[in-house]
Amino acid sequence: MALVVICGQPCSGKSIAAVTLAETLKESETKQNVRIIDEASFHLDRNQNYANMPAEKNLRGKLRSDVDRSVSRGDIVIVDSLNSIKGYRYELWCIARAAGIRYCVVYCDVDEAHCRQWNKERSDRGEDGYDDGIFEDLVRRFEKPERRNRWDSPLFELYPSREGIDKSSPVILEAVTYLTKTVDSKTQDVRILQPSIATQAARFSEANSLYELDRATQEIINAIVEQQSLGGAISRVTLGNELPPIEISRPIGLPELRRLRRTFVKLMGQSSLSGPPLPTDAESAKRRFVDYLNREFGGNNA
């Protein structure tokens, strides 16, 4: 597994570099599985993505989430985007470190004049180009990668306006070698990032919390189904263990319970990003789910 971050000014040949690298990796002796994550995959207009800071932040968040989900699948993941902010490249580097995989940056080094010309040519052909104002803003804010930074290293530099990009480009071949070389105890020129103890502990804690949440909510669902199956109309499901009862005024079918459970688990995952952490024990998870169900059933019964 590996994470490759493509970096460069707008209209500097990044997508060509990403596709060329992916094809070369697939055709290498190791026959690598490669996935390109790019802005086009979200079906968003290029200018809308960078129209303002909230839109740009939203785009980066979507790319980062997709990368985080993909690095564990055993493929080489190539991120084809501007990746122009060094803080964002650091975030991607942290994802690679947490996954314990190889990482590198491929930088398309093209002067502003050529980028501006290629953007105009793209627009003239009716292709998706940047508006002039957005283009100039992106050029102004671009933060060039530096190999002394760990999140920019190793750094493979391409010069598309001078040398072009194809499968025989020395830099492409060098990157392929780095990404596919067999690593053993004697290997010194390939670095596999190692997760820190804090990263490993956080991931273990999150996985444990999700397990407890899944198990606890399923037990609540089972209890509701079981008590409803005893016959007769019921208005309260008792759970014991000092948990509050669940108040219901109508039969609740299993499909609805499953839907509510999925929604609750999703809400817990989203709120943990900016609010309280996920519950780490079964009883806390059950109590939160019971409170959620009582709110839902109370709203539906009103």
C-alpha positions as CSV (number, residue, x, y, z in Angstrom):
1,M,0.0,0.0,0.0
2,A,1.1,3.6,-0.6
3,L,-0.3,7.1,-0.8
4,V,0.9,9.4,-3.6
5,V,0.0,13.1,-3.3
6,I,0.1,15.0,-6.7
7,C,0.8,18.6,-6.2
8,G,1.1,21.7,-8.4
9,Q,-0.4,25.0,-9.6
10,P,-3.7,24.9,-11.4
11,C,-3.4,23.6,-15.0
12,S,0.1,22.3,-14.4
13,G,-0.4,18.8,-15.8
14,K,-1.3,17.1,-12.5
15,S,-4.0,14.9,-13.9
16,I,-1.8,13.7,-16.8
17,A,0.9,12.9,-14.2
18,A,-1.6,11.0,-12.1
19,V,-2.9,8.9,-15.0
20,T,0.6,8.3,-16.4
21,L,1.9,7.1,-13.0
22,A,-1.2,4.9,-12.5
23,E,-0.8,3.2,-15.9
24,T,2.9,2.7,-15.4
25,L,2.3,1.1,-12.0
26,K,-0.4,-1.2,-13.4
27,E,2.0,-2.3,-16.1
28,S,5.0,-2.8,-13.8
29,E,6.2,-6.3,-12.8
30,T,4.2,-6.1,-9.5
31,K,0.9,-5.4,-11.4
32,Q,-0.2,-2.9,-8.8
33,N,-3.9,-2.1,-8.1
34,V,-4.1,1.7,-8.3
35,R,-6.9,4.1,-7.4
36,I,-7.0,7.8,-8.3
37,I,-9.0,10.1,-6.0
38,D,-9.7,13.4,-7.8
39,E,-12.1,16.3,-7.7
40,A,-14.0,15.0,-10.7
41,S,-15.2,11.9,-8.8
42,F,-17.4,14.2,-6.7
43,H,-19.1,15.6,-9.7
44,L,-18.5,19.2,-8.6
45,D,-17.9,22.2,-10.8
46,R,-14.2,23.2,-10.7
47,N,-14.9,26.9,-10.1
48,Q,-17.5,26.1,-7.5
49,N,-14.9,24.1,-5.5
50,Y,-12.7,27.1,-5.2
51,A,-15.3,29.9,-5.2
52,N,-14.8,30.7,-1.5
53,M,-13.0,29.2,1.5
54,P,-16.0,27.2,2.8
55,A,-16.4,25.5,-0.5
56,E,-12.7,24.8,-0.8
57,K,-12.6,23.5,2.8
58,N,-15.5,21.2,2.0
59,L,-13.7,19.8,-1.0
60,R,-10.6,19.1,0.9
61,G,-12.7,17.4,3.6
62,K,-14.3,15.1,1.0
63,L,-10.9,14.2,-0.5
64,R,-9.4,13.5,2.9
65,S,-12.3,11.3,3.9
66,D,-12.1,9.3,0.7
67,V,-8.3,8.9,1.2
68,D,-8.7,7.8,4.8
69,R,-11.2,5.1,3.7
70,S,-9.1,3.9,0.8
71,V,-5.6,3.5,2.2
72,S,-6.6,0.3,4.1
73,R,-7.7,-1.6,0.9
74,G,-4.2,-2.6,-0.2
75,D,-4.1,-0.4,-3.3
76,I,-1.8,2.4,-4.2
77,V,-3.9,5.6,-3.8
78,I,-3.1,8.7,-5.9
79,V,-4.6,12.0,-4.8
80,D,-5.0,14.1,-7.9
81,S,-5.8,17.7,-6.7
82,L,-4.0,21.0,-6.2
83,N,-2.9,19.9,-2.7
84,S,-1.4,23.3,-2.5
85,I,-1.6,24.0,1.2
86,K,1.3,22.5,3.2
87,G,-1.0,22.0,6.2
88,Y,-3.3,19.8,4.1
89,R,-0.4,17.8,2.8
90,Y,0.6,17.2,6.4
91,E,-2.9,15.9,7.1
92,L,-2.5,13.4,4.2
93,W,0.9,12.4,5.5
94,C,-0.6,11.7,8.9
95,I,-3.2,9.4,7.3
96,A,-0.4,7.5,5.6
97,R,1.5,7.3,8.9
98,A,-1.5,6.0,10.8
99,A,-2.0,3.3,8.1
100,G,1.7,2.4,8.2
101,I,2.3,2.7,4.4
102,R,4.7,4.3,1.9
103,Y,4.1,8.0,1.1
104,C,5.5,10.4,-1.5
105,V,4.7,13.7,-3.2
106,V,4.8,14.2,-7.0
107,Y,5.2,17.9,-7.8
108,C,4.4,19.3,-11.3
109,D,6.7,22.3,-11.4
110,V,5.4,24.6,-14.1
111,D,5.8,28.4,-14.3
112,E,2.8,30.6,-13.9
113,A,2.8,31.8,-17.5
114,H,2.5,28.3,-18.9
115,C,-0.2,27.4,-16.4
116,R,-2.1,30.5,-17.4
117,Q,-1.8,29.7,-21.1
118,W,-2.9,26.0,-20.6
119,N,-5.9,27.2,-18.6
120,K,-6.9,29.6,-21.4
121,E,-6.4,26.8,-24.0
122,R,-8.6,24.5,-22.0
123,S,-11.4,27.1,-21.8
124,D,-11.1,27.8,-25.5
125,R,-11.6,24.1,-26.2
126,G,-14.8,24.2,-24.1
127,E,-13.2,22.1,-21.4
128,D,-13.5,22.8,-17.6
129,G,-11.1,25.7,-16.9
130,Y,-10.7,28.1,-14.0
131,D,-12.2,31.5,-14.1
132,D,-9.5,34.2,-14.2
133,G,-10.1,35.5,-10.7
134,I,-10.1,32.0,-9.1
135,F,-7.0,31.0,-11.1
136,E,-5.1,34.1,-9.9
137,D,-6.1,33.5,-6.3
138,L,-5.0,29.8,-6.4
139,V,-1.7,30.8,-7.9
140,R,-1.1,33.4,-5.3
141,R,-1.9,31.0,-2.4
142,F,0.1,28.0,-3.7
143,E,2.7,26.7,-1.2
144,K,5.5,24.9,-3.0
145,P,6.6,21.6,-1.5
146,E,10.0,21.4,0.1
147,R,11.8,18.0,0.4
148,R,13.1,19.0,3.9
149,N,9.6,18.7,5.2
150,R,8.7,15.2,6.2
151,W,5.2,15.6,4.6
152,D,6.8,16.6,1.3
153,S,9.3,13.8,1.3
154,P,10.3,11.9,-0.8
155,L,9.6,14.5,-3.4
156,F,9.5,13.6,-7.2
157,E,9.6,16.7,-9.4
158,L,8.2,16.7,-12.9
159,Y,8.7,19.6,-15.4
160,P,5.7,19.1,-17.8
161,S,6.2,22.4,-19.8
162,R,9.9,21.6,-20.5
163,E,10.0,17.8,-20.7
164,G,6.4,16.6,-21.0
165,I,5.1,13.5,-19.1
166,D,5.0,10.0,-20.4
167,K,5.6,6.5,-19.1
168,S,9.3,6.7,-19.9
169,S,9.9,9.9,-18.0
170,P,12.8,9.3,-15.6
171,V,10.8,10.8,-12.6
172,I,7.8,8.6,-13.3
173,L,10.0,5.5,-13.4
174,E,11.8,6.6,-10.3
175,A,8.5,7.0,-8.5
176,V,7.3,3.6,-9.7
177,T,10.5,2.0,-8.4
178,Y,10.1,3.6,-5.0
179,L,6.5,2.5,-4.7
180,T,7.0,-1.1,-5.8
181,K,10.4,-2.0,-4.4
182,T,10.4,-4.9,-2.1
183,V,11.4,-3.8,1.4
184,D,13.5,-5.9,3.9
185,S,15.7,-5.2,6.9
186,K,18.5,-4.0,4.6
187,T,16.5,-1.5,2.6
188,Q,17.4,2.1,3.2
189,D,16.1,4.0,0.3
190,V,12.4,3.2,0.9
191,R,10.6,4.4,4.0
192,I,7.5,2.8,5.4
193,L,5.8,5.3,7.7
194,Q,5.3,3.9,11.2
195,P,2.2,4.9,13.2
196,S,2.9,6.6,16.6
197,I,1.8,5.0,19.8
198,A,-0.8,7.8,20.2
199,T,-2.2,7.1,16.7
200,Q,-2.5,3.4,17.4
201,A,-4.2,4.0,20.7
202,A,-6.7,6.4,19.2
203,R,-7.6,4.0,16.4
204,F,-7.9,1.1,18.9
205,S,-10.1,3.3,21.1
206,E,-12.3,4.3,18.2
207,A,-12.7,0.8,16.9
208,N,-13.6,-0.4,20.4
209,S,-16.2,2.3,20.9
210,L,-17.8,1.5,17.5
211,Y,-17.9,-2.2,18.5
212,E,-19.6,-1.4,21.9
213,L,-22.0,1.0,20.1
214,D,-23.0,-1.6,17.6
215,R,-23.4,-4.4,20.2
216,A,-25.4,-2.2,22.6
217,T,-27.8,-0.8,20.1
218,Q,-28.5,-4.3,18.8
219,E,-29.3,-5.6,22.3
220,I,-31.9,-2.7,22.7
221,I,-33.5,-3.6,19.3
222,N,-33.7,-7.3,20.4
223,A,-35.4,-6.3,23.6
224,I,-38.0,-4.2,21.9
225,V,-38.8,-6.9,19.4
226,E,-38.9,-9.6,22.1
227,Q,-41.3,-7.7,24.3
228,Q,-43.6,-6.8,21.4
229,S,-43.7,-10.4,20.4
230,L,-45.3,-11.5,23.7
231,G,-48.7,-10.5,22.5
232,G,-51.0,-7.6,23.3
233,A,-50.5,-3.9,23.0
234,I,-47.7,-2.5,25.1
235,S,-46.8,1.1,25.8
236,R,-43.5,0.6,27.6
237,V,-40.4,-1.5,27.0
238,T,-38.5,-2.1,30.2
239,L,-34.8,-2.8,30.0
240,G,-33.5,-3.1,33.6
241,N,-29.9,-2.3,34.5
242,E,-31.1,1.1,35.7
243,L,-31.9,2.1,32.1
244,P,-35.0,4.2,31.6
245,P,-37.9,2.5,29.8
246,I,-38.7,3.1,26.2
247,E,-42.2,4.7,25.8
248,I,-44.1,3.6,22.7
249,S,-47.8,4.1,21.8
250,R,-47.9,1.9,18.7
251,P,-46.3,-1.3,17.4
252,I,-42.8,-0.6,16.1
253,G,-41.7,-2.9,13.3
254,L,-38.2,-4.3,12.8
255,P,-37.5,-2.3,9.6
256,E,-38.2,0.9,11.4
257,L,-36.1,-0.1,14.3
258,R,-33.2,-1.0,12.0
259,R,-33.5,2.4,10.3
260,L,-33.5,4.2,13.6
261,R,-30.4,2.2,14.7
262,R,-28.5,3.0,11.5
263,T,-29.4,6.7,11.8
264,F,-28.3,6.8,15.5
265,V,-24.9,5.1,14.8
266,K,-24.3,7.6,11.9
267,L,-25.2,10.6,14.1
268,M,-22.9,9.3,16.9
269,G,-20.0,9.0,14.4
270,Q,-20.6,12.5,13.1
271,S,-20.9,14.2,16.5
272,S,-17.8,12.6,17.8
273,L,-15.8,14.6,15.2
274,S,-16.6,17.9,16.9
275,G,-18.5,17.0,20.1
276,P,-18.4,14.4,22.8
277,P,-16.5,11.2,22.1
278,L,-18.2,7.9,21.3
279,P,-19.3,5.9,24.4
280,T,-16.6,3.4,25.4
281,D,-18.8,1.0,27.4
282,A,-22.1,-0.8,26.6
283,E,-24.2,0.8,29.3
284,S,-23.4,4.4,28.2
285,A,-24.1,3.4,24.6
286,K,-27.5,1.8,25.6
287,R,-28.5,4.9,27.6
288,R,-27.8,7.2,24.7
289,F,-29.7,5.0,22.3
290,V,-32.7,4.8,24.6
291,D,-32.7,8.5,25.0
292,Y,-32.6,8.9,21.2
293,L,-35.5,6.4,20.7
294,N,-37.7,8.1,23.3
295,R,-37.1,11.4,21.5
296,E,-38.0,9.8,18.2
297,F,-41.0,8.0,19.4
298,G,-42.2,11.0,21.4
299,G,-42.0,13.2,18.3
300,N,-43.7,10.6,16.1
301,N,-46.5,10.0,18.7
302,A,-47.2,13.7,19.3
